[in-house]
Amino acid sequence: MNWIILIIAGCCEAGFTFCLGKAKDVAGTEWWLWMGGFLLFTIVSMGLLAKATQTIPIGTAYPVWTGIGAVGTVLLGIFVFHEPTSFWRLFFIFTLIASIVGLKAVS
């Protein structure tokens, strides 16, 4: 169960970076709304990470959480913010995913 919580926490990390990406292009009330989303995702992400570390070692949980957030953020950047893709960028994303799976496998 805590692995599912950790995965959701990692997705929330990608959520708060998405909110930051959207907030940088707006002003006024819309900026405050995106920053509110950022704060909400941050609190949920950190809370779920803390919950997951009750049974998952911190040395495993933190890199997995960060990796899920990093992969999610890169994918959001590519598909939503139209950031460039290249062979090497995709190659290193896949190696990061393989590392996350490896950490799960040895835990």
trRosetta pair geometry for C-beta under 8 A, 3 or more apart (Angstrom, degrees):
i j d omega theta_ij theta_ji phi_ij phi_ji
1 4 5.8 -53 -161 32 40 111
1 5 6.6 40 144 -18 69 104
2 5 5.1 -47 -146 37 44 118
2 6 6.2 50 151 -24 68 100
2 51 7.0 -156 -128 129 92 80
2 52 4.6 133 -178 -137 94 65
2 54 6.8 -142 -110 57 142 86
2 55 4.7 169 2 55 161 114
2 56 5.4 -166 124 -22 128 106
3 6 5.5 -49 -147 34 34 114
3 7 6.5 37 152 -20 64 101
3 52 7.5 100 -83 -144 24 113
3 56 7.0 119 -77 -72 66 137
3 104 7.1 78 -139 -134 128 111
4 7 5.7 -51 -150 33 33 111
4 8 6.5 33 152 -16 64 104
5 8 5.8 -55 -150 38 32 111
5 9 6.3 36 150 -23 65 105
5 48 5.1 -160 175 -168 88 96
5 51 5.5 -91 165 98 149 115
5 52 4.7 -171 98 -76 109 95
6 9 5.4 -51 -148 34 33 116
6 10 6.5 35 153 -20 64 102
6 48 7.2 172 -92 144 30 99
6 49 7.0 71 -123 -112 70 57
6 52 4.0 110 -70 -141 87 158
6 56 6.3 -7 -59 26 143 163
6 61 5.8 -123 -119 -142 131 89
6 64 6.0 29 157 105 130 125
6 65 6.0 -103 -167 -75 88 87
6 68 7.8 140 143 1 80 150
7 10 5.7 -52 -151 34 33 112
7 11 6.6 33 150 -18 64 103
7 68 6.3 -176 -138 -122 55 160
8 11 5.6 -53 -150 36 35 112
8 12 6.4 38 150 -21 65 103
8 48 5.7 -108 92 -169 99 160
9 12 5.6 -53 -151 34 33 113
9 13 6.8 41 147 -25 63 97
9 44 7.7 -160 -116 132 64 72
9 45 5.0 107 -164 -153 71 60
9 46 7.8 131 -153 -49 111 12
9 47 8.0 -155 -111 71 107 53
9 48 3.6 -162 -79 98 101 116
9 49 4.6 145 -177 -57 152 71
9 52 6.2 -106 -1 -11 146 136
9 65 5.5 -36 109 -127 114 109
9 68 7.9 96 86 73 68 139
10 13 5.4 -44 -155 25 37 116
10 14 7.0 36 148 -13 63 97
10 45 7.7 108 -68 -143 14 103
10 64 6.8 -87 -67 136 137 72
10 65 4.9 -153 -80 -144 87 49
10 66 7.7 -78 -121 -1 97 12
10 67 7.2 -24 -138 73 136 60
10 68 2.6 33 167 86 146 134
10 69 5.1 -127 -160 -42 70 71
10 72 6.8 147 145 -9 86 134
11 14 5.6 -49 -156 36 39 111
11 15 6.4 48 142 -25 65 103
11 68 6.6 -59 -49 151 54 120
11 69 7.9 -144 -67 -88 12 62
11 72 6.1 156 -122 -97 53 160
12 15 4.9 -46 -149 31 40 122
12 16 6.7 37 155 -20 68 95
12 41 4.9 -180 -175 -165 83 81
12 42 7.9 177 148 -71 104 18
12 44 4.9 -132 -146 98 153 104
12 45 3.6 -163 103 -75 116 90
12 48 6.6 119 20 29 144 137
13 16 6.2 -50 -150 32 33 102
13 17 6.8 26 152 -11 63 104
13 41 7.5 156 -86 155 18 106
13 45 4.9 121 -62 -148 66 147
13 65 6.5 115 -26 169 146 84
13 66 7.4 -123 163 -112 170 36
13 68 6.9 109 47 92 122 88
13 69 3.0 -48 106 -104 131 125
13 72 7.1 123 82 56 84 133
13 73 7.6 -66 124 -44 86 108
14 17 5.9 -58 -150 41 35 107
14 18 6.3 43 149 -26 67 104
14 68 7.2 -95 -29 136 111 74
14 69 5.2 -167 -50 -141 68 56
14 71 7.8 -54 -80 78 129 57
14 72 2.8 -67 -83 115 151 130
14 73 5.1 -149 -125 -55 79 65
14 75 7.8 -4 -148 52 141 97
14 76 6.1 151 -180 -18 106 133
15 18 5.5 -52 -149 31 32 115
15 19 6.6 34 153 -19 64 102
15 37 7.5 -115 159 162 97 99
15 41 4.0 -153 104 -133 110 141
15 45 7.4 -173 50 -57 105 120
16 19 5.5 -45 -149 32 39 115
16 20 6.7 44 150 -20 64 100
16 37 7.6 179 -114 130 57 74
16 38 4.9 85 -154 -148 83 62
16 41 3.7 -170 -64 97 83 121
16 42 4.8 88 -109 -60 154 75
16 45 6.3 -88 -12 -5 126 144
17 20 5.4 -47 -151 33 40 115
17 21 6.5 44 149 -22 66 102
17 69 7.0 116 -7 -180 129 98
17 72 7.9 134 48 101 122 96
17 73 4.5 -8 89 -111 153 117
17 76 7.3 145 96 63 102 145
18 21 5.6 -54 -152 34 33 114
18 22 6.5 27 153 -14 66 105
18 73 7.4 -146 -52 -116 71 69
18 76 5.2 -98 -91 -175 102 159
18 80 7.1 37 -137 65 104 162
19 22 5.8 -57 -148 40 32 108
19 23 6.1 34 154 -24 67 109
19 34 5.0 163 -170 -177 82 78
19 35 7.2 141 154 -90 115 23
19 37 4.1 -167 -114 99 136 107
19 38 4.0 -161 104 -67 134 75
19 41 6.2 174 -5 16 135 138
20 23 5.7 -56 -142 35 30 112
20 24 6.7 37 159 -31 63 100
20 34 7.7 147 -79 152 19 111
20 38 5.7 85 -58 -107 73 129
21 24 6.3 -50 -156 18 28 111
21 25 7.9 10 155 -6 56 106
21 76 7.3 171 24 130 158 120
21 77 7.4 -155 -107 -94 154 75
21 80 7.6 101 111 102 146 122
21 81 5.8 -88 179 -71 138 138
22 25 6.5 -73 -167 37 38 103
22 26 6.9 3 154 1 72 118
22 34 4.8 -152 96 -128 104 137
23 26 6.3 -81 -145 46 36 96
23 31 5.4 85 -156 -145 86 68
23 34 3.7 -173 -76 107 89 134
23 35 5.6 88 -118 -57 148 74
23 38 6.7 -35 -24 -36 145 131
26 30 4.1 -83 162 105 142 120
26 31 5.1 -169 101 -65 90 72
26 34 6.6 125 51 -4 129 139
27 30 7.1 49 64 56 28 98
27 31 5.3 -6 -139 -31 23 127
28 31 6.0 123 52 13 32 101
28 32 7.5 -67 135 -1 38 98
29 32 5.6 -56 -153 37 38 112
29 33 6.4 39 151 -21 69 104
30 33 5.5 -51 -148 34 35 114
30 34 6.5 32 155 -15 66 103
31 34 6.0 -57 -150 39 31 107
31 35 6.2 26 153 -15 66 109
32 35 5.6 -57 -143 42 31 110
32 36 6.2 40 152 -25 64 103
33 36 5.5 -49 -149 31 31 115
33 37 6.7 34 150 -17 62 101
34 37 5.5 -50 -153 35 36 115
34 38 6.5 44 146 -24 64 100
35 38 5.1 -42 -148 31 40 120
35 39 6.5 41 152 -18 65 100
36 39 5.8 -51 -149 36 32 110
36 40 6.3 33 152 -18 64 107
37 40 5.6 -54 -144 38 32 112
37 41 6.1 28 159 -14 67 108
38 41 6.1 -60 -146 40 25 106
38 42 6.1 27 155 -22 63 111
39 42 5.6 -56 -144 36 29 114
39 43 6.3 27 159 -17 65 106
40 43 6.1 -57 -149 36 27 107
40 44 6.3 21 157 -12 64 110
41 44 5.8 -58 -143 43 30 108
41 45 5.8 32 158 -22 66 111
42 45 5.8 -56 -143 37 25 111
42 46 6.2 18 162 -12 63 109
43 46 6.2 -59 -144 41 26 104
43 47 6.0 25 158 -18 63 113
44 47 5.8 -60 -144 40 27 111
44 48 6.2 22 160 -15 65 110
45 48 6.1 -60 -147 39 25 106
45 49 6.3 27 154 -20 63 107
45 65 7.8 123 180 -170 97 116
45 69 7.7 63 -154 -88 140 126
46 49 5.6 -52 -146 36 32 114
46 50 6.4 34 154 -20 64 104
47 50 5.7 -53 -151 34 31 112
47 51 6.5 31 151 -18 64 105
48 51 5.4 -50 -147 36 36 114
48 52 6.2 38 154 -21 67 104
49 52 5.7 -54 -146 35 31 111
49 53 6.5 29 156 -21 64 106
49 61 6.6 132 -161 153 80 116
49 62 7.5 65 -167 -97 123 62
49 65 5.2 40 -111 -115 114 159
50 53 6.0 -57 -150 33 29 110
50 54 7.8 50 148 -39 56 87
51 54 6.1 -36 -174 -4 40 115
52 55 7.4 -82 -177 47 44 78
52 56 5.3 -17 157 30 85 124
52 61 5.3 156 115 -141 111 131
52 65 7.6 157 66 -69 149 118
53 56 5.9 -78 -109 68 39 80
53 57 7.6 -1 -146 163 77 12
53 58 5.1 35 -142 -85 124 77
53 61 4.9 -143 -86 53 82 166
53 62 7.9 31 -87 -48 122 79
56 60 5.6 -109 170 83 96 112
56 61 4.3 115 109 -67 117 108
56 107 6.8 13 -145 -180 91 145
57 60 4.7 78 69 13 90 103
57 61 6.6 -174 87 -9 40 91
57 107 7.0 -153 27 -137 103 108
58 61 5.6 -56 -127 44 33 108
58 62 5.6 31 175 -21 70 110
59 62 7.0 -35 -121 31 17 105
59 63 7.5 8 168 -2 47 109
60 63 6.7 -71 -158 42 27 99
60 64 6.2 19 157 -14 67 117
60 103 5.4 159 -148 174 86 109
60 104 7.9 122 -178 -83 117 41
60 107 4.8 90 -147 -96 161 130
61 64 5.9 -66 -148 42 28 109
61 65 5.9 29 158 -21 68 111
62 65 5.7 -54 -143 37 29 112
62 66 6.2 25 160 -15 64 109
63 66 5.7 -56 -142 42 31 110
63 67 5.9 34 158 -23 67 109
63 99 7.7 -86 155 138 122 111
63 100 7.6 -162 130 -103 88 69
63 103 6.1 -174 90 -93 119 165
64 67 5.6 -54 -143 37 28 112
64 68 6.3 28 158 -18 64 104
64 100 5.4 106 -128 -145 72 89
64 103 5.5 -148 -68 94 99 139
64 104 6.8 93 -110 -60 136 86
65 68 6.1 -55 -149 35 26 107
65 69 6.4 22 154 -13 61 110
66 69 5.7 -60 -150 41 30 112
66 70 6.0 31 153 -22 67 108
67 70 5.6 -53 -142 36 30 111
67 71 6.2 26 160 -14 66 105
67 96 5.5 -179 -150 172 100 98
67 97 7.6 152 165 -90 116 36
67 99 6.5 -149 -119 89 149 103
67 100 4.3 -171 114 -77 148 113
67 103 8.0 155 10 21 152 141
68 71 6.1 -54 -143 40 28 106
68 72 6.0 27 157 -17 63 112
68 100 6.6 115 -57 -134 73 151
69 72 5.7 -59 -143 42 27 112
69 73 6.0 28 158 -22 64 109
70 73 5.8 -55 -145 36 27 110
70 74 6.4 26 156 -17 63 105
70 96 6.4 -99 96 178 125 153
71 74 5.9 -54 -148 36 31 109
71 75 6.3 27 155 -15 65 108
71 93 5.9 112 -125 -161 84 92
71 96 5.8 -176 -70 106 101 125
71 97 6.0 85 -104 -73 149 87
71 100 7.6 -71 -17 -17 140 149
72 75 5.8 -58 -146 40 30 109
72 76 6.2 31 155 -18 66 106
73 76 5.7 -53 -145 38 31 111
73 77 6.3 36 152 -23 63 105
74 77 5.5 -53 -151 34 31 116
74 78 6.5 29 153 -18 65 104
74 83 7.9 -104 -159 74 59 141
74 89 7.5 -178 -165 173 127 103
74 93 5.6 -149 102 -104 155 122
75 78 5.7 -52 -147 36 33 109
75 79 6.0 5 165 3 69 113
75 93 7.8 117 -57 -156 83 144
76 79 6.4 -68 -132 51 25 91
76 80 5.0 -17 -175 21 69 122
76 81 6.9 50 136 0 72 100
77 80 7.1 -46 -92 53 12 84
77 81 4.9 -42 -146 51 51 118
77 83 4.0 -4 154 11 98 139
78 81 7.7 25 -8 56 11 76
78 82 7.6 32 -172 -122 32 18
78 83 5.4 -74 -83 60 46 89
78 85 5.5 51 -130 -67 121 106
84 89 7.5 140 109 -4 77 161
85 89 5.8 -140 -152 75 53 131
85 90 6.1 44 -171 -48 102 106
86 89 4.7 94 51 6 79 104
86 90 7.0 -156 85 0 39 88
87 90 6.1 -68 -153 43 27 105
87 91 6.0 31 153 -26 67 111
88 91 5.3 -49 -140 34 33 118
88 92 6.4 25 163 -13 65 105
89 92 6.3 -61 -151 39 26 103
89 93 6.5 29 150 -21 62 106
90 93 5.5 -52 -147 34 35 115
90 94 6.4 33 155 -17 66 104
91 94 6.0 -60 -155 37 28 108
91 95 6.5 25 150 -17 65 105
92 95 5.4 -46 -141 36 39 112
92 96 6.4 46 154 -23 64 100
93 96 5.6 -54 -154 34 32 114
93 97 6.6 33 148 -18 64 103
94 97 5.5 -48 -146 35 37 113
94 98 6.4 40 152 -20 65 103
95 98 5.4 -49 -147 37 36 114
95 99 6.4 41 151 -23 64 102
96 99 5.6 -51 -150 33 33 114
96 100 6.6 35 151 -20 64 101
97 100 5.7 -51 -151 33 34 112
97 101 6.5 32 152 -15 66 105
98 101 5.7 -54 -147 39 33 111
98 102 6.2 38 151 -23 64 107
99 102 5.4 -52 -146 36 32 116
99 103 6.5 35 155 -21 64 101
100 103 5.9 -51 -152 32 31 110
100 104 6.7 30 150 -16 62 104
101 104 5.7 -55 -153 37 34 112
101 105 6.2 36 150 -24 66 108
102 105 5.5 -55 -145 34 32 114
102 106 6.4 14 163 -7 67 108
103 106 6.4 -64 -144 43 28 97
103 107 6.3 34 157 -33 64 111
104 107 5.9 -59 -148 25 29 115
